[in-house]
Amino acid sequence: MTRPDFSRLTRDNIVAFIGDIFDRRGDEEYLGEPVTMAQHMLQGATIAAENAMPEEIVVAALLHDIGHFTSEFGTFSMDDTEDRYHEEAGAELLEQFFPSVVTDCVRYHVAAKRYLCATKPDYFKRLSEASIHSLNLQGGPMSAEEVAAFERNPNLKQIVQVRYLDEAGKRPDMDTPDYWHFAPMVQRVVDRHCAKTATA
């Protein structure tokens, strides 16, 4: 797949661009889980909002799996032997409009599962059968060297927080608002970041 062209995206249309993806593609299956892609991401965001987590965490939970929508951008493939880079594709889309705490949560949410399986034995019990399957494709629990390197990320706490929200967002019986309920918050996060980078 060719490298995606994000040149048409701006601070003023990125939120609508993402919303259009949710509207058109959100009903797609979420990798063997009992929820759709949109339900999964909306559940994580809703749980974060209900627990009064910072807006950046709510937005990161909402967008952490946006890279699965491969025909929109990026490179992603999953079969019985590999799980490649949906997290990198999502972070690449978001990084010019969102702060590093959001993009790191997107970029490293797969690595965070490997990290938690290595450092918190009870975490493995939280994983669904599909998540265990993908863990094996993603390299299994981290080595001690990988753990040490991962812990140097300044956004480690937030990355782990979003990983827990990822695992929580797999309930077929949970009602949530739609993407457009969160869109004003997404825009606020974008605006704060763009204003900060413009004056840097």
C-alpha positions as CSV (number, residue, x, y, z in Angstrom):
1,M,0.0,0.0,0.0
2,T,1.3,3.5,-0.8
3,R,2.0,5.9,1.9
4,P,-1.2,7.8,2.8
5,D,-1.5,11.5,1.8
6,F,-2.7,13.6,4.8
7,S,-2.0,16.9,3.2
8,R,-5.7,17.7,2.8
9,L,-6.2,17.4,6.5
10,T,-6.3,20.5,8.7
11,R,-7.0,21.6,12.3
12,D,-10.5,22.5,11.0
13,N,-11.4,19.3,9.3
14,I,-9.6,16.5,11.1
15,V,-12.4,15.9,13.6
16,A,-15.0,15.6,10.8
17,F,-12.6,13.3,8.8
18,I,-12.4,10.9,11.8
19,G,-16.1,11.1,12.4
20,D,-16.8,10.2,8.8
21,I,-14.7,7.1,9.3
22,F,-16.7,6.2,12.4
23,D,-19.9,6.7,10.5
24,R,-19.0,4.6,7.5
25,R,-16.7,1.9,9.0
26,G,-17.7,1.7,12.7
27,D,-20.0,-1.3,12.3
28,E,-17.1,-3.5,11.1
29,E,-16.2,-6.5,13.2
30,Y,-13.6,-6.0,15.9
31,L,-11.2,-8.9,15.4
32,G,-13.3,-11.7,16.9
33,E,-14.7,-9.7,19.9
34,P,-18.4,-9.4,20.6
35,V,-18.5,-5.7,19.7
36,T,-17.9,-3.6,16.5
37,M,-14.9,-1.4,16.0
38,A,-17.0,1.7,16.9
39,Q,-18.5,0.1,20.0
40,H,-15.1,-0.9,21.2
41,M,-13.5,2.6,20.9
42,L,-16.7,4.4,22.2
43,Q,-16.9,2.1,25.2
44,G,-13.3,3.0,26.2
45,A,-14.0,6.7,25.8
46,T,-17.2,6.5,27.7
47,I,-15.6,4.7,30.7
48,A,-12.9,7.2,30.8
49,A,-15.3,10.1,30.7
50,E,-17.5,8.6,33.4
51,N,-14.5,8.3,35.6
52,A,-13.6,12.0,35.0
53,M,-10.3,11.2,33.3
54,P,-8.5,14.0,31.5
55,E,-9.8,14.9,28.1
56,E,-6.6,13.7,26.4
57,I,-7.2,10.2,27.9
58,V,-10.8,10.1,26.8
59,V,-9.8,11.1,23.3
60,A,-6.9,8.6,23.2
61,A,-9.3,5.8,24.2
62,L,-11.7,7.0,21.5
63,L,-9.1,6.9,18.8
64,H,-6.6,4.2,19.9
65,D,-7.7,1.7,17.2
66,I,-8.4,4.2,14.4
67,G,-5.5,2.7,12.4
68,H,-7.5,-0.5,11.8
69,F,-9.3,1.3,9.0
70,T,-6.7,0.5,6.4
71,S,-8.3,1.7,3.2
72,E,-8.4,5.2,4.8
73,F,-4.7,5.3,5.6
74,G,-1.7,3.3,6.8
75,T,-0.7,-0.4,6.6
76,F,-2.3,-3.1,8.7
77,S,-2.6,-6.8,8.3
78,M,-3.7,-9.6,10.6
79,D,-3.7,-13.3,9.9
80,D,-2.5,-16.3,11.8
81,T,1.1,-15.3,11.7
82,E,1.3,-11.5,12.1
83,D,-0.2,-8.3,13.5
84,R,1.4,-5.3,11.8
85,Y,1.3,-1.7,12.8
86,H,-2.3,-0.6,13.0
87,E,-1.1,1.4,16.0
88,E,1.6,3.1,14.0
89,A,-0.8,3.9,11.2
90,G,-3.2,5.5,13.7
91,A,-0.5,7.5,15.4
92,E,0.8,8.7,12.0
93,L,-2.6,10.1,11.2
94,L,-3.0,11.9,14.5
95,E,0.5,13.2,15.3
96,Q,0.2,16.6,13.5
97,F,-3.0,17.5,15.3
98,F,-2.8,15.9,18.7
99,P,-0.4,16.1,21.7
100,S,2.2,13.4,22.3
101,V,0.2,12.0,25.2
102,V,-2.6,11.0,22.8
103,T,-0.4,9.8,20.0
104,D,1.8,7.8,22.4
105,C,-1.3,6.1,23.8
106,V,-2.3,5.2,20.2
107,R,1.2,4.2,19.1
108,Y,2.0,2.1,22.1
109,H,-1.3,0.5,23.2
110,V,-0.2,-2.8,21.6
111,A,3.2,-2.7,23.4
112,A,1.4,-1.8,26.6
113,K,-0.4,-5.1,26.5
114,R,2.9,-6.9,26.2
115,Y,4.4,-4.7,29.0
116,L,1.5,-5.4,31.4
117,C,1.6,-9.2,30.7
118,A,5.3,-9.1,31.6
119,T,5.0,-6.9,34.7
120,K,1.6,-7.6,36.2
121,P,0.8,-11.3,36.1
122,D,-2.9,-10.7,37.0
123,Y,-3.3,-8.6,33.9
124,F,-3.3,-11.6,31.7
125,K,-6.5,-12.7,33.3
126,R,-8.2,-9.6,31.9
127,L,-7.5,-10.6,28.3
128,S,-10.2,-12.0,26.1
129,E,-9.5,-15.1,24.0
130,A,-9.1,-12.8,20.9
131,S,-6.7,-10.6,22.8
132,I,-4.6,-13.5,23.9
133,H,-4.4,-14.7,20.3
134,S,-3.3,-11.3,19.1
135,L,-0.8,-11.1,22.0
136,N,0.9,-14.2,20.6
137,L,1.1,-12.6,17.2
138,Q,2.5,-9.4,18.6
139,G,5.5,-11.1,20.3
140,G,4.1,-12.2,23.7
141,P,5.1,-10.6,27.0
142,M,8.1,-8.2,26.9
143,S,11.6,-9.2,27.8
144,A,13.3,-7.5,30.8
145,E,15.2,-5.4,28.3
146,E,12.0,-4.3,26.5
147,V,10.3,-3.5,29.8
148,A,13.2,-1.3,30.9
149,A,13.1,0.6,27.5
150,F,9.3,0.9,27.6
151,E,9.4,2.4,31.1
152,R,11.5,5.3,29.9
153,N,8.5,6.7,28.0
154,P,7.4,9.9,29.8
155,N,3.7,9.1,29.0
156,L,3.9,5.6,30.5
157,K,1.2,6.1,33.0
158,Q,-1.3,7.4,30.4
159,I,-0.4,4.6,27.9
160,V,-1.1,2.0,30.6
161,Q,-4.4,3.8,31.5
162,V,-5.6,3.6,27.9
163,R,-4.5,-0.1,27.7
164,Y,-6.8,-0.9,30.6
165,L,-9.6,1.1,28.8
166,D,-8.9,-1.0,25.7
167,E,-9.5,-4.2,27.6
168,A,-12.7,-2.8,29.3
169,G,-14.3,-1.8,26.0
170,K,-15.5,-5.2,24.9
171,R,-19.0,-5.4,26.3
172,P,-21.8,-6.3,23.9
173,D,-24.4,-5.0,26.4
174,M,-23.0,-1.5,27.0
175,D,-24.7,1.6,25.6
176,T,-22.6,4.6,24.7
177,P,-23.0,8.0,23.0
178,D,-21.9,8.1,19.4
179,Y,-18.7,9.7,18.1
180,W,-20.3,13.1,17.6
181,H,-21.0,13.4,21.3
182,F,-17.2,13.4,21.8
183,A,-16.4,15.5,18.8
184,P,-16.4,18.8,20.7
185,M,-13.9,17.3,23.1
186,V,-11.7,16.0,20.3
187,Q,-11.7,19.5,18.8
188,R,-10.7,21.1,22.1
189,V,-7.7,18.7,22.3
190,V,-6.8,19.5,18.7
191,D,-7.1,23.3,19.3
192,R,-5.1,23.3,22.5
193,H,-2.3,21.3,20.8
194,C,-2.3,23.4,17.6
195,A,-2.3,26.7,19.6
196,K,0.6,25.5,21.7
197,T,2.7,24.4,18.7
198,A,1.9,27.6,16.9
199,T,3.5,29.6,19.7
200,A,6.4,27.3,20.4
